[in-house]
Amino acid sequence: MTNEIGTLGKLAIDGGEPVRTRPLPWELPGAHWIGAEEEELVGRVIRARSPFRFYGLDPQNMADTLEREWKAKFGATNALAMGSGTAALGVALGAIGVGPGDEVLVPGYMWTSCISAIVRQGAIPRLVDIDDTFCMDPADLARKINPRSRAVIYVNMSGAPGHVKEVVRVAHAHGLKVVEDCAQAANAHIDGRWAGSDGDIAIFSFQLNKNMTSGDGGMLTSSDPHLFRRAYALHDLGYPRNEAGRLDASEPEFQMWGVGARMSDLAAAMALAQFRKLDKITGAMRNAKWSIRRQLEGIPGLGFRTILDPDGDSGPFMITTYRDAATCKRFTEALRAEGIKGEKGSLACITMAEWGMHWYFNVPSLVNKREAARGGFPWSHPDNAFHADISYQRGNLPVCDEMSERAALLAIASVLTPADVDDIVAAFRKVAAVVLP
Ligand SMILES: *Cc1c(COP(=O)(O)O)cnc(C)c1O
């Protein structure tokens, strides 16, 4: 390797030759795999003139089929196709019955949707720190639980679960429900359990930047029949449906307020085609990622996120850590100069400081406690007065605060070639040799 570094010479950021000049392929895992299968299934829905899932001229039952196949693959008892992951989070909390006076525990490394679901439900978010898995730290969860705690949102961040089993154990010991946010981790698993199978409700997203995509869309699963029935009514118009696909308002217990987050059969057709390719998409990312990571492990000064079960990593991101913020920034900028970056607009190679509303202190509506409805709701609700003691400013979660500064993220495209993988490894080695000593 010393020879190779010698011949490559100066870092591109210092005026040397870059390792590559062609942009890396876009992240957006499922998008690269859109093809004839999506066209065929979506076309069937269009030719049948039946884009609604519950009734129509000639329904093609794409959402039903997607739910059936999802349940079969992931061993889920109940599955519900949804309009988005964000809506699924809100519906999950609604099914649990979260409301004013309740606190929902949520990690400081997440996506802004996790927070909006809590606030829109009328409850107060309570931040929990992460550990070296970049997911919720069960020890900090145990410290943060208090009599107002009602539920936990566990986020399987950046493609892989962390100590989810322990989090669920702690939560259940205190009588709290757990929503597993698997928006970034469809098809991940840990020690033989699929992501989403530990908590009480799991949600997935099919937005463009997720492991599979229908543009927008999502899935909600639960093995609890009562929670699932509530979720079903809530995701629609607040009532169950009968065999004919019509609303059934006869049961007083299921006269609720729905959010209108059904999946259309058009989106379901697309999601179904993508779902059938999910093993290939995540397999490609996982193989490329671990090929890169295994070739880089052992370089002094270059750290990696702890992945408890590498075989179960769905693979869309490789997180690296550095000794301090300055080194992290310098390293990442040097990598980009070597050509380890995507097309314009891509976030393929960034420091975690550039990762926006994935960090609690970067969510302006949270930090500034913005209202979800007029009059300052839910912060102004008398049952929520306790929020006065809670701050969401940077400085509240030591590990999040530190990792947001000295960690970096490389998106692993689902179509990296062996040559792309070689370039990434060569660039890391070249930059490490100069920046890390
Ligand atoms: C993308 C994402 C969501 C929201 O999903 P949408 O389908 O975009 O609404 C929720 N949580 C996490 C962790 C996400 O990454």
The ligand as an SDF file (V2000), in Angstrom:
LIG
                    3D

 15 15  0  0  0  0  0  0  0  0999 V2000
  -37.6150    8.8500    6.1060 C   0  0  0  0  0  0  0  0  0  0  0  0
  -37.8240    8.6600    7.5410 C   0  0  0  0  0  0  0  0  0  0  0  0
  -39.0840    8.8090    8.1150 C   0  0  0  0  0  0  0  0  0  0  0  0
  -40.2730    9.3610    7.3610 C   0  0  0  0  0  0  0  0  0  0  0  0
  -40.6790    8.6400    6.2660 O   0  0  0  0  0  0  0  0  0  0  0  0
  -41.4630    9.3960    5.0710 P   0  0  0  0  0  0  0  0  0  0  0  0
  -41.9790    8.2450    4.2700 O   0  0  0  0  0  0  0  0  0  0  0  0
  -40.4580   10.2150    4.3610 O   0  0  0  0  0  0  0  0  0  0  0  0
  -42.5470   10.1740    5.6670 O   0  0  0  0  0  0  0  0  0  0  0  0
  -39.2370    8.5400    9.4590 C   0  0  0  0  0  0  0  0  0  0  0  0
  -38.1910    8.1510   10.2130 N   0  0  0  0  0  0  0  0  0  0  0  0
  -36.9560    7.9960    9.6980 C   0  0  0  0  0  0  0  0  0  0  0  0
  -35.8460    7.5230   10.5910 C   0  0  0  0  0  0  0  0  0  0  0  0
  -36.7160    8.2620    8.3580 C   0  0  0  0  0  0  0  0  0  0  0  0
  -35.4920    8.1360    7.8710 O   0  0  0  0  0  0  0  0  0  0  0  0
  1  2  1  0
  2  3  1  0
  2 14  2  0
  3  4  1  0
  3 10  2  0
  4  5  1  0
  5  6  1  0
  6  7  2  0
  6  8  1  0
  6  9  1  0
 10 11  1  0
 11 12  2  0
 12 13  1  0
 12 14  1  0
 14 15  1  0
M  END
$$$$
